[in-house]
Amino acid sequence: MAKHLDLEEQEQLAELKHFWNRYGNLITWVLIAVFGSIAAWNGWQYWQRTQSVQASAIYDEVERAAQAGDTARVERAFSDIKDKFGATAYAQQAGMVAARVFIDKGNTEGARAALAWVADKASDEGYQAVARLRLAGVLVEAKSYDEALKQLAAGFPKEFEPLAADRRGDIYMLQGKKAEAKAEYTKAWQAFDERAEYRRLVEVKLNALGADPKPLAPAPAPAAGAASGAAKP
C-alpha cells in the first residue's frame, strides 16, 4: 500500500515538474507584471497625494501674500508653484490669484503673463476659458484690440461662448465696427439662458444699436363673435 502511494506521489510530482517546466516562466512573468502594476499604481497615487499636499501649501502662501498685498511674495510663490507643480489645479488657481493682485497693483505685464500661462497650460477647460476672458479684458484696457480678439477666437466650452461673444462685441464697438458688434451681441443674446441677468445687459447693448433681438409677436386674432358682428351691416 505504501509503495502504491509513493508511486502516486511520484507521478504527481513528475506531472507538477512537467507543468512548471512548461508554464513556470510564463506564470512568473504574469505575476511580476500584475504585482508590478499594483506597485506602480500605488506609487502613482502616493506621488499624486504628495504633489497635491505640497502644491496646496504653496497656494496658501500665494493667498496669504495676496491678502497682504505683497506683490513680490505673490510673484515668488506663483513662480515656485508654476515651476514645481504646474500640472496641478492649485497652480492654475494661483495664476488667477496672482493675476488679480497684479491688476490691482497696476502690474499689467505681470497680469498678462499669469493669465497667458493659465490659458495655455491649464488642464481644466473652465480655468482656460476664464483666463482667456480676463486676459482679453486686460488687453482691451491696453488698447491691444487685435490681440484681445485673438484670445477670444480660441475655442470655448459651450457655457462660456456667450460671454466670449459679448466681449467680442464690446471690442468691435470700441473699434467703431457696429455691424460686427451687433452680430456678436446677437450671438450672445441667443446663447444666454432666458433667465440669465446678463442677457438683459446684452439686450440693452443691442437696443443702443437700434436692434431688438426679441421676435415680433403675432397680432392676436379677433374673437369669432366680434368678427361675425363686424360683418353684419
C-alpha positions in Angstrom: 0.0 0.0 0.0 2.8 2.4 1.0 4.6 1.6 -2.3 1.4 2.4 -4.2 1.0 5.8 -2.5 4.7 6.5 -3.2 4.2 5.8 -6.9 1.2 8.1 -7.0 3.1 10.8 -5.3 6.0 10.4 -7.6 3.6 10.6 -10.6 2.0 13.8 -9.3 5.4 15.3 -8.7 6.5 14.4 -12.2 3.4 16.0 -13.6 3.9 19.1 -11.5 7.5 19.4 -12.6 6.5 19.0 -16.2 3.8 21.6 -15.9 6.2 24.1 -14.2 8.9 23.5 -16.7 6.4 24.3 -19.5 4.5 27.2 -17.9 6.6 28.3 -15.0 8.3 31.2 -16.7 5.0 32.5 -18.1 3.3 32.4 -14.7 6.3 34.1 -13.1 6.2 37.0 -15.7 2.5 37.3 -15.4 2.8 37.6 -11.6 5.6 40.1 -11.9 3.5 42.2 -14.3 0.4 42.1 -12.1 2.2 43.0 -8.8 4.4 45.5 -10.7 1.3 47.2 -11.9 -0.2 47.3 -8.5 3.0 48.7 -7.0 3.2 51.3 -9.8 -0.4 52.4 -9.3 0.1 52.7 -5.5 3.3 54.7 -6.2 1.5 57.0 -8.6 -1.3 57.6 -6.1 1.2 58.3 -3.4 3.1 60.7 -5.7 -0.2 62.5 -6.6 -1.1 62.9 -3.0 2.3 64.2 -2.2 2.2 66.7 -5.1 -1.2 67.9 -4.1 -0.2 68.5 -0.4 3.0 70.4 -1.4 1.1 72.4 -4.1 -1.6 73.3 -1.6 1.0 74.6 0.9 2.5 77.0 -1.8 -1.0 78.0 -2.9 -1.8 79.0 0.7 1.3 81.2 0.6 0.1 82.8 -2.6 -3.2 83.6 -1.0 -1.6 85.0 2.2 0.7 87.2 0.1 -2.3 88.4 -2.0 -4.3 89.3 1.1 -1.2 91.2 2.4 -0.9 93.0 -1.0 2.7 91.8 -1.2 3.3 91.7 -4.9 6.9 90.4 -4.6 5.8 87.5 -2.4 3.0 86.7 -4.8 5.4 86.6 -7.7 7.9 84.4 -5.9 5.2 81.9 -4.7 3.5 81.8 -8.1 6.8 81.2 -9.8 7.6 78.4 -7.3 4.2 76.6 -7.7 4.3 77.0 -11.5 7.8 75.5 -11.8 7.3 72.6 -9.4 3.6 71.7 -9.6 2.4 73.3 -12.8 0.2 70.4 -13.7 -1.9 70.7 -10.5 -5.2 72.7 -10.1 -3.5 74.6 -7.3 -1.1 76.1 -9.8 -3.9 77.2 -12.1 -5.8 78.8 -9.2 -2.6 80.5 -8.1 -2.2 82.0 -11.5 -5.7 83.5 -11.3 -5.0 84.9 -7.8 -1.6 86.3 -8.9 -3.2 88.0 -12.0 -5.8 89.7 -9.8 -3.1 91.1 -7.5 -1.0 92.3 -10.4 -4.0 94.1 -11.9 -4.9 95.7 -8.6 -1.3 96.9 -8.3 -1.1 98.2 -11.9 1.4 95.5 -13.0 -0.2 94.9 -16.4 2.6 92.8 -17.8 2.6 90.5 -14.8 -1.1 90.0 -15.1 -0.8 89.3 -18.8 1.9 86.7 -18.2 0.0 85.0 -15.4 -3.3 84.8 -17.4 -1.5 83.7 -20.5 0.2 80.9 -18.6 -3.2 79.6 -17.2 -4.8 79.9 -20.6 -2.0 77.9 -22.2 -1.1 75.4 -19.6 -4.3 74.7 -17.5 -5.7 71.2 -17.9 -9.1 72.4 -16.9 -11.2 74.0 -19.7 -13.0 76.2 -17.3 -9.8 77.8 -16.0 -8.6 78.2 -19.5 -11.8 80.0 -20.5 -11.8 82.3 -17.6 -8.2 83.1 -18.1 -8.7 84.0 -21.8 -11.7 86.2 -20.9 -9.8 88.1 -18.3 -6.7 88.3 -20.5 -8.8 89.8 -23.3 -10.1 92.4 -20.7 -6.5 93.3 -19.8 -5.6 93.6 -23.5 -8.6 95.8 -24.1 -7.5 98.1 -21.3 -4.2 98.4 -23.0 -6.0 99.1 -26.3 -4.5 95.9 -27.8 -7.8 95.1 -29.6 -6.4 92.7 -32.2 -4.6 90.7 -29.5 -7.7 90.5 -27.4 -9.7 89.2 -30.4 -7.1 86.5 -30.9 -7.6 85.3 -27.4 -11.4 85.3 -27.9 -11.0 83.4 -31.2 -9.9 80.3 -29.3 -12.4 77.5 -28.7 -14.6 78.0 -25.6 -16.7 75.5 -23.7 -20.4 75.9 -24.5 -21.3 77.7 -21.3 -18.6 80.3 -21.9 -19.4 81.0 -25.6 -22.0 83.8 -24.9 -19.5 85.6 -22.6 -16.9 85.4 -25.3 -19.3 86.7 -28.0 -20.3 89.6 -25.7 -16.7 90.5 -25.1 -16.0 90.5 -28.9 -19.0 92.8 -29.4 -17.5 95.2 -26.9 -14.2 95.2 -28.7 -15.9 95.8 -32.1 -17.8 98.7 -30.6 -14.5 100.3 -29.4 -13.2 99.9 -32.9 -16.3 101.5 -34.3 -17.4 98.3 -36.1 -21.1 98.5 -35.3 -22.3 95.8 -37.7 -19.8 93.3 -36.3 -20.6 94.3 -32.7 -24.3 93.8 -33.4 -23.7 90.3 -34.8 -21.7 89.3 -31.8 -24.2 90.7 -29.3 -26.9 88.9 -31.1 -25.0 85.6 -30.8 -24.5 86.3 -27.1 -28.2 87.1 -26.5 -29.3 84.0 -28.3 -26.9 81.8 -26.4 -27.7 83.0 -22.9 -30.4 81.3 -21.0 -33.7 83.4 -21.0 -33.5 83.7 -17.2 -29.9 85.0 -17.2 -29.5 88.5 -15.9 -26.5 89.1 -18.2 -28.9 88.5 -21.2 -30.7 91.7 -20.2 -27.4 93.7 -20.3 -26.7 92.3 -23.8 -30.2 93.3 -24.9 -29.6 96.9 -23.7 -26.4 97.0 -25.8 -28.4 95.8 -28.9 -31.1 98.3 -28.2 -28.5 101.0 -28.2 -27.5 99.9 -31.7 -31.1 100.1 -32.8 -31.7 96.4 -32.7 -34.4 94.4 -30.9 -33.4 90.8 -30.5 -36.9 89.7 -29.5 -39.0 88.3 -32.4 -42.1 90.3 -33.1 -45.2 88.7 -31.5 -48.0 87.9 -34.0 -51.1 90.1 -33.6 -53.9 88.3 -31.7 -56.7 87.0 -33.9 -60.0 88.7 -33.4 -62.6 86.8 -31.5 -65.1 84.8 -33.5 -68.1 86.8 -32.1 -66.5 90.1 -32.8 -65.6 89.1 -36.4 -69.2 88.0 -37.1 -70.6 91.1 -35.5 -68.4 93.3 -37.6 -69.5 91.5 -40.8 -73.2 92.4 -40.2 -74.5 95.6 -42.0 
